[in-house]
Amino acid sequence: MLPEKSVTYNEREKYMTLGDHLDELRQRLIKGVILVSIFTAVSLFFGSEIHSYFISPYQKALGDPEAKFYQIKLMAPFLIYLKTAFLLSVLIAFPFLFYILWGFVAPALDEQTERYGIFIVLFSTMLFWSGVVLCWFTVFENFLRIFLVTWMPDGVDAKLPIDEYYDLFFNLHLVFGISFQLPVILVLFGRLGIIKTSFLLRRWREIVIGLAVFSAVFSPGPDVISMLMLFGPLLILFSVSLILMKILERKDEI
C-alpha cells in the first residue's frame, strides 16, 4: 500500500469554505490581541520611564528640561499611561502582527511571492520604523517649536494639555510609519495583478500630485518645509517601488 501524500497548506486552501477562512482569520486576530496585550502589560510596567522619554521633544522645543503640561481632564494622566502603553505595544509588535496577517494572505499569492513572505515582513518593518524615526528626529520637534515658540504670540503661556500632546505624538508618527508602506503596497498589488508598472508610468504626473496633496494634508505643519519632509521620502519610495515591480515583472516573463 502506497503511503499517503502529505497535503500542503495551499492544497487544503482549495477545500476551505468561507466559514473556514473566517475561523482562521479569527484565530489569527486572537493571536494578535494576545501579543499586543503582553507588550501592553510590559509597557505599563515601564510607564514612567517611557513617559519621560516621550516628552523630551516637547522639553527640547521649549528649551526647558523641566517643562510641564496642563491637566484639563481628571482621568487624563491615567488614560495617557494606558494609551501610551497600547500604542507603543502596537508599534513594537508591528512586524509580528504583519507576519500573522501575512500567513492569512499568502495562500492567495503565487508560490514565489509566498516564499518571499519573511523578506516582505522585514522590509515592511524596516520601512515602518524608518518613517517613525524620521518623524522623531527631524519632524516632530520642529513641528512643536514652530507652534509653541516661533508662532507663539506675546502674553501666551506655551504649554500643551497632556492628552493633546500625546494625540499629536502618536498621530504624526503613525502617519509617517504607515506612509512608508507605499513600496510594500504597490509591490503586493503588482504581484496580485491589480496594477502594473506601465499603468503607474502613464499616470506618474497624477500620482506625484496625489503624493503632494497627501503630504500637504498630513504633514505636521502648514509650512512648505514640513510638507517636503514627507513628500520627498514618498517620492523616493514611489520610484523604488517602480524599480522593484519592474524587476519582478521581468522575472515573470523569463
Secondary structure, 3 states (H helix, E strand, C coil): CCCCCCCCHHHHHCCCCHHHHHHHHHHHHHHHHHHHHHHHHHHHHCHHHHHHHHCHHHHHHHCCCCCCCECCCCCHHHHHHHHHHHHHHHHHHHHHHHHHHHHHHHHHCCHHHHHCHHHHHHHHHHHHHHHHHHHHHHHHHHHHHHHHHHCCCCCCCCCCEHHHHHHHHHHHHHHHHHHCCHHHHHHHHHHCCCCCHHHHHHCHHHHHHHHHHHHHHHCCCCCHHHHHHHHHHHHHHHHHHHHHHHHHHHHHHC
